[in-house]
Amino acid sequence: MNSPATANDREAIAATIQQYIDGGISGRGDDMKPAFHEGATIYGYIGPDLFGGPIQGLFDWNDGNGPAAELTSNIAAIDIEGTIATVRLELDNWTGHKFTDMFTLLKTDGEWKIISKVFYLHP
């Protein structure tokens, strides 16, 4: 059984999001994969085209996109209720792109995992 949120949950969630960010910096999908639940999904628009489906699509895109060594990030908000959470993340200079990501997370087996990611690619 999962326990209610604790004072350490905010730090654990931030660490999960940092795994995702570190994968973007390295350009390796495998580096960000531990942050995500195996059934996670991603959705957002790249121009007029919907990019969406299983999270493996993000890992593949990241591998093809390459390292984002100059990536800057800011966790704008973390909201926790029991074993669920949302995070708003602002990313700038992901190989020249600016994104706003919103994540839902679930605490399962004592670990916070990203269940879904939606993103906005700024023009």
MIVO-810990 format. One line per field, with one value per atom (N, C-alpha, C, CB): residue number from 1; residue in three letters; chain; atom name; x, y, z. Coordinates in Angstrom, 1 decimal. Glycine has a CB too. Layout:
N
nr NUM,...
rest ala,...
kette A,...
atom CA,...
u X,...
v Y,...
w Z,...
***
This chain:
123
nr 1,1,1,1,2,2,2,2,3,3,3,3,4,4,4,4,5,5,5,5,6,6,6,6,7,7,7,7,8,8,8,8,9,9,9,9,10,10,10,10,11,11,11,11,12,12,12,12,13,13,13,13,14,14,14,14,15,15,15,15,16,16,16,16,17,17,17,17,18,18,18,18,19,19,19,19,20,20,20,20,21,21,21,21,22,22,22,22,23,23,23,23,24,24,24,24,25,25,25,25,26,26,26,26,27,27,27,27,28,28,28,28,29,29,29,29,30,30,30,30,31,31,31,31,32,32,32,32,33,33,33,33,34,34,34,34,35,35,35,35,36,36,36,36,37,37,37,37,38,38,38,38,39,39,39,39,40,40,40,40,41,41,41,41,42,42,42,42,43,43,43,43,44,44,44,44,45,45,45,45,46,46,46,46,47,47,47,47,48,48,48,48,49,49,49,49,50,50,50,50,51,51,51,51,52,52,52,52,53,53,53,53,54,54,54,54,55,55,55,55,56,56,56,56,57,57,57,57,58,58,58,58,59,59,59,59,60,60,60,60,61,61,61,61,62,62,62,62,63,63,63,63,64,64,64,64,65,65,65,65,66,66,66,66,67,67,67,67,68,68,68,68,69,69,69,69,70,70,70,70,71,71,71,71,72,72,72,72,73,73,73,73,74,74,74,74,75,75,75,75,76,76,76,76,77,77,77,77,78,78,78,78,79,79,79,79,80,80,80,80,81,81,81,81,82,82,82,82,83,83,83,83,84,84,84,84,85,85,85,85,86,86,86,86,87,87,87,87,88,88,88,88,89,89,89,89,90,90,90,90,91,91,91,91,92,92,92,92,93,93,93,93,94,94,94,94,95,95,95,95,96,96,96,96,97,97,97,97,98,98,98,98,99,99,99,99,100,100,100,100,101,101,101,101,102,102,102,102,103,103,103,103,104,104,104,104,105,105,105,105,106,106,106,106,107,107,107,107,108,108,108,108,109,109,109,109,110,110,110,110,111,111,111,111,112,112,112,112,113,113,113,113,114,114,114,114,115,115,115,115,116,116,116,116,117,117,117,117,118,118,118,118,119,119,119,119,120,120,120,120,121,121,121,121,122,122,122,122,123,123,123,123
rest met,met,met,met,asn,asn,asn,asn,ser,ser,ser,ser,pro,pro,pro,pro,ala,ala,ala,ala,thr,thr,thr,thr,ala,ala,ala,ala,asn,asn,asn,asn,asp,asp,asp,asp,arg,arg,arg,arg,glu,glu,glu,glu,ala,ala,ala,ala,ile,ile,ile,ile,ala,ala,ala,ala,ala,ala,ala,ala,thr,thr,thr,thr,ile,ile,ile,ile,gln,gln,gln,gln,gln,gln,gln,gln,tyr,tyr,tyr,tyr,ile,ile,ile,ile,asp,asp,asp,asp,gly,gly,gly,gly,gly,gly,gly,gly,ile,ile,ile,ile,ser,ser,ser,ser,gly,gly,gly,gly,arg,arg,arg,arg,gly,gly,gly,gly,asp,asp,asp,asp,asp,asp,asp,asp,met,met,met,met,lys,lys,lys,lys,pro,pro,pro,pro,ala,ala,ala,ala,phe,phe,phe,phe,his,his,his,his,glu,glu,glu,glu,gly,gly,gly,gly,ala,ala,ala,ala,thr,thr,thr,thr,ile,ile,ile,ile,tyr,tyr,tyr,tyr,gly,gly,gly,gly,tyr,tyr,tyr,tyr,ile,ile,ile,ile,gly,gly,gly,gly,pro,pro,pro,pro,asp,asp,asp,asp,leu,leu,leu,leu,phe,phe,phe,phe,gly,gly,gly,gly,gly,gly,gly,gly,pro,pro,pro,pro,ile,ile,ile,ile,gln,gln,gln,gln,gly,gly,gly,gly,leu,leu,leu,leu,phe,phe,phe,phe,asp,asp,asp,asp,trp,trp,trp,trp,asn,asn,asn,asn,asp,asp,asp,asp,gly,gly,gly,gly,asn,asn,asn,asn,gly,gly,gly,gly,pro,pro,pro,pro,ala,ala,ala,ala,ala,ala,ala,ala,glu,glu,glu,glu,leu,leu,leu,leu,thr,thr,thr,thr,ser,ser,ser,ser,asn,asn,asn,asn,ile,ile,ile,ile,ala,ala,ala,ala,ala,ala,ala,ala,ile,ile,ile,ile,asp,asp,asp,asp,ile,ile,ile,ile,glu,glu,glu,glu,gly,gly,gly,gly,thr,thr,thr,thr,ile,ile,ile,ile,ala,ala,ala,ala,thr,thr,thr,thr,val,val,val,val,arg,arg,arg,arg,leu,leu,leu,leu,glu,glu,glu,glu,leu,leu,leu,leu,asp,asp,asp,asp,asn,asn,asn,asn,trp,trp,trp,trp,thr,thr,thr,thr,gly,gly,gly,gly,his,his,his,his,lys,lys,lys,lys,phe,phe,phe,phe,thr,thr,thr,thr,asp,asp,asp,asp,met,met,met,met,phe,phe,phe,phe,thr,thr,thr,thr,leu,leu,leu,leu,leu,leu,leu,leu,lys,lys,lys,lys,thr,thr,thr,thr,asp,asp,asp,asp,gly,gly,gly,gly,glu,glu,glu,glu,trp,trp,trp,trp,lys,lys,lys,lys,ile,ile,ile,ile,ile,ile,ile,ile,ser,ser,ser,ser,lys,lys,lys,lys,val,val,val,val,phe,phe,phe,phe,tyr,tyr,tyr,tyr,leu,leu,leu,leu,his,his,his,his,pro,pro,pro,pro
kette A,A,A,A,A,A,A,A,A,A,A,A,A,A,A,A,A,A,A,A,A,A,A,A,A,A,A,A,A,A,A,A,A,A,A,A,A,A,A,A,A,A,A,A,A,A,A,A,A,A,A,A,A,A,A,A,A,A,A,A,A,A,A,A,A,A,A,A,A,A,A,A,A,A,A,A,A,A,A,A,A,A,A,A,A,A,A,A,A,A,A,A,A,A,A,A,A,A,A,A,A,A,A,A,A,A,A,A,A,A,A,A,A,A,A,A,A,A,A,A,A,A,A,A,A,A,A,A,A,A,A,A,A,A,A,A,A,A,A,A,A,A,A,A,A,A,A,A,A,A,A,A,A,A,A,A,A,A,A,A,A,A,A,A,A,A,A,A,A,A,A,A,A,A,A,A,A,A,A,A,A,A,A,A,A,A,A,A,A,A,A,A,A,A,A,A,A,A,A,A,A,A,A,A,A,A,A,A,A,A,A,A,A,A,A,A,A,A,A,A,A,A,A,A,A,A,A,A,A,A,A,A,A,A,A,A,A,A,A,A,A,A,A,A,A,A,A,A,A,A,A,A,A,A,A,A,A,A,A,A,A,A,A,A,A,A,A,A,A,A,A,A,A,A,A,A,A,A,A,A,A,A,A,A,A,A,A,A,A,A,A,A,A,A,A,A,A,A,A,A,A,A,A,A,A,A,A,A,A,A,A,A,A,A,A,A,A,A,A,A,A,A,A,A,A,A,A,A,A,A,A,A,A,A,A,A,A,A,A,A,A,A,A,A,A,A,A,A,A,A,A,A,A,A,A,A,A,A,A,A,A,A,A,A,A,A,A,A,A,A,A,A,A,A,A,A,A,A,A,A,A,A,A,A,A,A,A,A,A,A,A,A,A,A,A,A,A,A,A,A,A,A,A,A,A,A,A,A,A,A,A,A,A,A,A,A,A,A,A,A,A,A,A,A,A,A,A,A,A,A,A,A,A,A,A,A,A,A,A,A,A,A,A,A,A,A,A,A,A,A,A,A,A,A,A,A,A,A,A,A,A,A,A,A,A,A,A,A,A,A,A,A,A,A,A,A,A,A,A,A,A,A,A,A,A,A,A,A,A,A,A,A
atom N,CA,C,CB,N,CA,C,CB,N,CA,C,CB,N,CA,C,CB,N,CA,C,CB,N,CA,C,CB,N,CA,C,CB,N,CA,C,CB,N,CA,C,CB,N,CA,C,CB,N,CA,C,CB,N,CA,C,CB,N,CA,C,CB,N,CA,C,CB,N,CA,C,CB,N,CA,C,CB,N,CA,C,CB,N,CA,C,CB,N,CA,C,CB,N,CA,C,CB,N,CA,C,CB,N,CA,C,CB,N,CA,C,CB,N,CA,C,CB,N,CA,C,CB,N,CA,C,CB,N,CA,C,CB,N,CA,C,CB,N,CA,C,CB,N,CA,C,CB,N,CA,C,CB,N,CA,C,CB,N,CA,C,CB,N,CA,C,CB,N,CA,C,CB,N,CA,C,CB,N,CA,C,CB,N,CA,C,CB,N,CA,C,CB,N,CA,C,CB,N,CA,C,CB,N,CA,C,CB,N,CA,C,CB,N,CA,C,CB,N,CA,C,CB,N,CA,C,CB,N,CA,C,CB,N,CA,C,CB,N,CA,C,CB,N,CA,C,CB,N,CA,C,CB,N,CA,C,CB,N,CA,C,CB,N,CA,C,CB,N,CA,C,CB,N,CA,C,CB,N,CA,C,CB,N,CA,C,CB,N,CA,C,CB,N,CA,C,CB,N,CA,C,CB,N,CA,C,CB,N,CA,C,CB,N,CA,C,CB,N,CA,C,CB,N,CA,C,CB,N,CA,C,CB,N,CA,C,CB,N,CA,C,CB,N,CA,C,CB,N,CA,C,CB,N,CA,C,CB,N,CA,C,CB,N,CA,C,CB,N,CA,C,CB,N,CA,C,CB,N,CA,C,CB,N,CA,C,CB,N,CA,C,CB,N,CA,C,CB,N,CA,C,CB,N,CA,C,CB,N,CA,C,CB,N,CA,C,CB,N,CA,C,CB,N,CA,C,CB,N,CA,C,CB,N,CA,C,CB,N,CA,C,CB,N,CA,C,CB,N,CA,C,CB,N,CA,C,CB,N,CA,C,CB,N,CA,C,CB,N,CA,C,CB,N,CA,C,CB,N,CA,C,CB,N,CA,C,CB,N,CA,C,CB,N,CA,C,CB,N,CA,C,CB,N,CA,C,CB,N,CA,C,CB,N,CA,C,CB,N,CA,C,CB,N,CA,C,CB,N,CA,C,CB,N,CA,C,CB,N,CA,C,CB,N,CA,C,CB,N,CA,C,CB,N,CA,C,CB,N,CA,C,CB,N,CA,C,CB,N,CA,C,CB,N,CA,C,CB,N,CA,C,CB,N,CA,C,CB,N,CA,C,CB,N,CA,C,CB,N,CA,C,CB,N,CA,C,CB,N,CA,C,CB
u 0.8,0.0,0.9,-1.0,0.4,1.2,0.8,0.9,1.7,1.5,1.2,2.7,0.6,0.3,1.6,-0.6,1.5,2.6,3.4,2.2,4.7,5.5,6.3,6.5,7.0,7.9,8.9,8.5,9.3,10.4,9.8,11.1,8.5,8.0,8.3,6.4,8.3,8.7,10.1,8.6,11.0,12.4,12.5,13.3,11.8,11.8,11.2,11.0,10.1,9.5,10.5,8.2,11.1,12.1,13.3,12.7,13.7,14.7,14.3,15.2,13.0,12.5,12.5,11.1,12.1,12.1,13.5,11.4,14.4,15.8,16.4,16.7,16.0,16.4,16.0,15.8,14.8,14.3,15.1,12.8,15.4,16.2,17.6,16.3,18.2,19.6,19.6,20.0,18.5,18.5,18.4,17.2,17.7,17.7,19.1,16.8,19.8,21.2,22.1,21.7,22.0,22.9,22.5,22.9,21.2,20.7,20.5,21.7,20.4,20.2,18.8,21.3,18.0,16.7,16.8,15.9,17.8,18.0,18.3,19.1,18.9,19.2,17.9,20.1,16.9,15.6,14.6,15.0,14.8,13.8,13.4,14.3,14.4,14.0,13.0,15.3,12.8,11.9,10.4,12.2,10.2,8.9,8.4,8.9,7.1,6.4,6.5,5.0,6.5,6.6,5.4,6.8,4.3,3.1,2.8,1.9,3.8,3.7,3.4,4.9,2.8,2.4,2.9,0.9,3.0,3.4,2.5,4.9,2.1,1.3,1.6,-0.2,1.6,1.8,1.9,3.1,1.9,2.0,3.4,1.0,3.9,5.1,4.6,6.2,4.5,3.8,2.3,4.5,1.8,0.4,0.3,-0.1,1.4,1.4,1.3,2.6,0.4,0.3,1.4,-1.1,2.1,3.2,2.6,4.6,2.3,1.7,1.8,0.3,1.6,1.5,2.4,2.0,2.9,3.7,5.0,4.1,5.5,6.7,7.9,6.9,8.0,9.1,9.4,8.9,8.3,8.5,9.4,7.1,9.3,10.1,11.6,9.7,11.8,13.1,13.8,13.1,13.0,13.5,13.9,12.5,12.9,13.2,14.4,12.0,14.6,15.7,17.0,15.6,17.0,18.2,18.6,18.0,17.6,17.9,18.2,16.7,17.7,17.9,19.3,16.9,19.9,21.2,21.2,22.1,22.4,22.6,22.1,24.0,21.5,21.1,21.9,19.5,23.2,24.2,23.9,25.6,23.2,22.9,21.5,23.1,20.9,19.5,19.4,19.0,18.4,18.2,16.7,18.3,16.5,15.2,14.8,15.2,13.5,12.9,11.6,12.6,11.6,10.4,9.5,10.6,8.5,7.6,6.6,6.9,6.2,5.2,5.2,3.8,5.0,4.8,3.5,6.0,2.5,1.3,1.2,0.1,1.1,1.0,-0.3,2.2,-0.9,-2.1,-2.0,-3.5,-1.6,-1.4,-0.4,-2.8,-0.8,0.1,0.1,-0.3,-0.5,-0.5,0.2,-1.9,0.7,1.3,1.3,2.8,1.4,1.6,2.8,0.3,3.5,4.6,4.6,6.0,4.8,5.0,6.5,4.1,7.1,8.5,8.7,9.2,9.5,9.9,11.3,9.8,11.4,12.7,13.1,12.7,14.3,14.8,16.1,15.0,16.2,17.4,17.6,18.6,16.5,16.6,16.9,15.2,18.2,18.7,18.0,18.6,17.9,17.2,15.8,17.5,15.1,13.7,13.3,13.0,12.2,11.6,10.4,11.4,10.3,9.1,8.5,9.5,7.2,6.6,6.0,5.4,6.5,6.0,5.1,7.2,4.1,3.3,3.2,1.9,3.6,3.6,2.6,5.1,2.1,1.4,2.3,0.0,2.3,3.2,2.3,4.4,2.8,2.1,3.2,1.3,2.9,3.8,3.4,3.8,4.3,4.0,5.2,3.6,5.0,6.0,7.1,6.7,6.6,7.5,8.3,8.4,8.1,8.8,7.9,9.7,8.3,7.5,7.9,7.7,6.9,7.1,6.2,6.9,6.8,6.0,5.0,6.9,3.7,2.7,2.4,1.4,2.4,2.1,2.8,0.6,3.1,3.8,3.0,5.3,2.6,2.0,3.0,0.5,3.2,4.1,3.6,5.4,4.1,3.8,5.2,3.1,5.4,6.6,6.3,6.9,7.0,6.8,7.3,7.6,6.6,7.0,8.3,5.9
v -1.2,0.0,1.2,0.0,2.3,3.5,4.4,4.3,5.2,6.1,7.5,6.1,8.3,9.7,10.5,10.4,11.7,12.5,12.9,13.8,13.0,13.3,14.6,12.2,15.1,16.3,16.0,16.8,14.8,14.5,14.3,13.2,14.2,14.0,15.1,13.9,16.4,17.5,17.3,18.8,16.9,16.7,15.5,16.5,14.4,13.2,13.5,12.1,14.3,14.6,15.5,15.4,16.5,17.3,16.4,18.4,15.4,14.5,13.7,13.6,13.3,12.6,13.5,12.1,14.7,15.7,15.9,17.0,16.0,16.2,15.1,16.4,13.9,12.7,13.0,11.4,13.5,13.8,15.0,14.3,16.0,17.1,16.6,18.2,15.8,15.3,14.5,14.4,13.8,13.0,14.0,12.1,15.1,16.1,16.7,17.2,17.0,17.5,16.5,17.9,15.3,14.2,13.8,13.0,14.0,13.6,12.1,14.0,11.5,10.0,9.7,9.3,9.0,8.6,7.7,8.0,6.8,5.9,6.6,4.9,7.8,8.6,9.1,9.7,9.4,9.9,8.9,11.0,7.7,6.6,6.3,5.4,6.2,5.9,6.8,5.8,8.0,8.9,8.6,10.3,7.8,7.5,6.1,7.7,6.0,4.7,4.1,4.9,2.8,2.0,2.3,0.6,2.6,2.9,4.4,2.3,5.2,6.7,7.1,7.4,8.2,8.8,10.2,8.7,10.7,12.0,12.6,12.1,13.9,14.5,16.0,14.4,16.6,18.0,18.2,18.5,19.5,19.8,20.3,20.9,19.9,20.4,21.1,19.3,22.4,23.1,22.7,22.9,22.3,21.9,20.4,22.2,19.7,18.2,17.7,17.6,16.8,16.2,15.2,15.6,15.3,14.3,13.7,15.0,12.4,11.7,10.2,12.2,9.6,8.2,7.7,7.5,6.5,5.9,6.8,4.5,6.8,7.6,7.2,7.5,6.1,5.7,6.7,4.3,7.3,8.3,9.5,8.9,9.9,10.9,10.4,11.3,9.2,8.7,8.6,7.3,8.2,8.1,9.5,7.4,10.5,11.8,12.4,12.7,12.2,12.7,12.1,12.4,10.8,10.2,10.8,8.6,11.1,11.7,13.1,11.4,13.8,15.3,15.6,15.9,14.7,15.0,15.8,15.7,16.0,16.7,18.1,16.6,18.5,19.9,20.5,20.0,20.7,21.0,22.4,21.1,23.3,24.6,24.7,25.7,23.6,23.6,24.2,22.2,25.1,25.7,25.3,27.3,25.1,24.6,25.3,23.1,25.3,25.9,25.1,27.4,24.5,23.9,25.0,22.8,25.4,26.5,26.1,27.0,24.9,24.5,23.0,24.9,22.6,21.2,21.2,20.6,20.4,20.3,18.8,20.8,18.5,17.1,16.9,16.8,15.8,15.4,13.9,15.8,13.5,12.0,11.4,11.3,10.5,9.7,10.2,8.3,11.4,12.0,13.4,12.0,13.8,15.1,15.6,15.1,16.9,17.6,18.5,18.4,18.6,19.5,20.3,18.7,21.6,22.5,22.8,23.8,22.5,22.7,23.6,21.4,24.7,25.6,25.2,27.1,25.0,24.6,25.6,23.2,26.1,27.0,26.5,28.4,26.6,26.2,24.7,26.9,24.0,22.5,22.5,21.7,22.6,22.7,23.8,21.3,24.9,26.1,26.2,26.0,25.3,25.3,25.7,24.0,26.3,26.6,25.8,28.1,25.1,24.2,24.5,22.7,24.4,24.3,22.8,25.4,22.1,20.7,20.7,19.8,19.9,19.6,18.1,20.2,17.6,16.2,15.8,15.8,14.6,14.0,12.9,13.5,12.7,11.7,10.9,12.3,9.7,8.8,8.2,7.6,8.1,7.5,6.0,8.1,5.2,3.7,3.0,3.3,2.0,1.3,2.2,0.3,3.3,4.2,5.2,3.5,5.1,6.0,6.8,5.1,8.1,8.9,8.7,10.4,8.4,8.1,9.0,6.6,9.5,10.3,9.4,11.1,9.7,8.9,9.5,8.8,10.8,11.5,12.8,11.7,13.2,14.4,15.1,14.3,16.3,17.1,18.3,17.6,18.8,19.9,20.9,19.3,22.1,23.2,23.7,24.4,23.7,24.2,25.6,23.3,26.5,27.9,28.3,28.8,29.2,29.6,30.4,30.4
w 0.0,0.0,0.0,1.2,-0.7,-0.7,0.4,-2.1,0.9,2.0,1.5,3.0,2.4,2.0,1.8,3.1,1.2,0.9,2.2,0.2,2.1,3.2,2.8,3.6,3.8,3.6,2.5,4.9,2.3,1.4,0.0,1.8,-0.2,-1.5,-2.5,-1.4,-2.1,-3.0,-3.6,-2.3,-2.7,-3.1,-4.0,-1.9,-3.7,-4.6,-5.9,-3.9,-6.0,-7.3,-8.1,-7.1,-7.4,-8.1,-8.7,-7.2,-7.9,-8.4,-9.6,-7.2,-9.6,-10.8,-12.0,-10.5,-11.8,-13.0,-13.4,-12.6,-12.5,-12.8,-13.7,-11.5,-13.4,-14.3,-15.8,-13.8,-15.9,-17.3,-17.9,-17.2,-17.1,-17.6,-18.0,-16.5,-17.1,-17.4,-18.7,-16.2,-19.0,-20.2,-21.4,-20.2,-21.3,-22.3,-22.6,-22.0,-21.5,-21.6,-22.2,-20.2,-21.9,-22.4,-23.9,-21.5,-24.2,-25.5,-25.6,-26.6,-24.4,-24.3,-23.7,-23.6,-24.5,-23.9,-22.7,-25.0,-22.8,-21.6,-20.3,-22.0,-20.4,-19.2,-18.5,-19.5,-19.3,-18.8,-18.5,-19.7,-19.1,-18.9,-17.5,-19.6,-16.5,-15.2,-14.5,-14.3,-15.0,-14.5,-14.8,-15.0,-15.8,-16.4,-16.0,-17.9,-15.8,-15.6,-17.0,-15.1,-17.1,-18.3,-19.3,-18.1,-18.7,-19.5,-19.8,-18.8,-19.5,-19.7,-21.1,-19.1,-21.2,-22.6,-22.7,-22.8,-23.9,-24.3,-25.3,-24.7,-25.2,-26.2,-26.3,-25.9,-27.5,-27.7,-29.2,-27.0,-29.6,-31.0,-31.3,-31.3,-32.5,-33.1,-34.4,-33.4,-34.3,-35.4,-35.4,-36.7,-36.6,-36.7,-36.5,-38.1,-36.3,-36.2,-34.7,-36.9,-34.4,-33.1,-32.9,-32.9,-31.9,-31.5,-30.3,-31.2,-30.4,-29.2,-29.3,-29.1,-28.1,-27.9,-26.8,-29.2,-26.9,-25.8,-25.6,-26.2,-24.4,-24.0,-24.8,-22.6,-25.4,-26.2,-27.3,-26.7,-27.8,-28.8,-28.4,-29.2,-27.1,-26.5,-26.5,-25.1,-26.0,-25.9,-27.3,-25.3,-28.3,-29.7,-30.2,-30.6,-30.0,-30.4,-29.8,-30.1,-28.5,-27.7,-28.3,-26.2,-28.6,-29.1,-30.5,-29.3,-31.3,-32.6,-32.5,-33.5,-31.5,-31.4,-30.9,-30.4,-30.1,-29.6,-28.3,-30.6,-27.8,-26.5,-26.5,-26.0,-25.4,-25.3,-24.1,-24.9,-24.4,-23.4,-22.8,-24.0,-23.5,-22.9,-22.4,-24.0,-22.1,-21.6,-20.2,-21.6,-20.1,-18.7,-18.4,-18.7,-17.1,-16.6,-15.4,-16.4,-15.2,-14.0,-13.6,-14.1,-12.5,-12.0,-11.4,-10.9,-12.2,-11.9,-10.8,-13.1,-10.7,-9.7,-9.5,-10.2,-8.3,-7.9,-7.0,-7.1,-7.3,-6.5,-6.2,-7.3,-4.9,-4.4,-3.6,-3.5,-3.9,-3.1,-2.9,-3.8,-1.7,-1.4,-2.3,-1.5,-3.1,-4.0,-5.4,-3.9,-5.7,-7.0,-7.0,-7.7,-8.1,-8.2,-9.7,-7.7,-9.8,-11.1,-11.0,-11.5,-12.1,-12.2,-13.4,-12.1,-13.3,-14.5,-14.6,-14.4,-15.8,-16.0,-17.2,-16.2,-17.0,-18.1,-18.6,-17.7,-19.9,-20.4,-21.6,-21.0,-21.5,-22.6,-23.2,-22.0,-24.5,-25.3,-25.3,-24.7,-25.5,-25.8,-27.3,-25.4,-27.6,-28.9,-29.7,-29.7,-29.1,-29.7,-29.5,-31.1,-28.8,-28.6,-27.2,-29.0,-27.0,-25.7,-25.5,-25.5,-24.4,-24.1,-22.7,-24.1,-22.6,-21.3,-21.2,-21.1,-20.2,-20.0,-18.7,-19.8,-18.8,-17.6,-17.5,-17.8,-16.3,-16.0,-14.9,-15.5,-15.0,-13.9,-13.4,-14.3,-12.1,-11.4,-10.5,-10.7,-10.3,-9.3,-8.4,-10.1,-7.1,-6.2,-6.2,-4.8,-6.7,-6.7,-6.2,-8.2,-5.3,-4.7,-4.1,-5.7,-3.5,-2.8,-3.7,-2.0,-5.0,-6.0,-6.8,-6.9,-7.0,-7.9,-9.4,-7.5,-10.2,-11.6,-12.5,-12.0,-13.6,-14.5,-15.2,-15.5,-15.2,-15.9,-17.2,-15.0,-17.3,-18.6,-18.7,-18.8,-19.9,-20.2,-21.3,-20.6,-21.2,-22.3,-22.4,-22.0,-23.6,-23.8,-24.7,-24.3,-24.6,-25.5,-26.0,-24.8,-27.4,-28.0,-28.4,-29.3,-27.7,-28.0,-29.4,-27.0,-30.1,-31.5,-31.4,-32.1
***
